[in-house]
């Protein structure tokens, strides 16, 4: 995975864009097609206090609504911390939106004021598919993309 190239591609595609949904759609598409480990790639948007709803994504159907109190996405939204889960079956309260998911990486998405506006969820059908480098590189891409939203 060449994160430098991915970051440059995304930066050039979203240059000057400040609409969060347009940014999410573009990033989901580019990240999803950048690596064959990624089976489902998308955003869950904060639409009410303590509530996530599905946003732009690539892959099969996702869960429509996720409370902050449930699952890996809820944990990322609730804590504001990256969730790197090598085995979703071992994660307490995991929500199985797709039965094929074996590992998951969820990153918080913050606006310019530092408020969490969404989480970026990547699922893989491979166990232990994600690394701390994946998390750091993707978080940097998200931080740069949403800095003006």
Secondary structure, DSSP 8 states (H G I E B T S, - for coil): --HHHHHHHHHHHHTT---HHHHHHHHHHHHHTT-TT-SEEEEEEEEETTEEEEEEEESS---SEEETTSHHHHHHHHH-S-EEES-GGGSTT---SSTT--EEEEEEEE-TTS-EEEEEEEEESSTT---HHHHHHHHHHHHHHTTT-
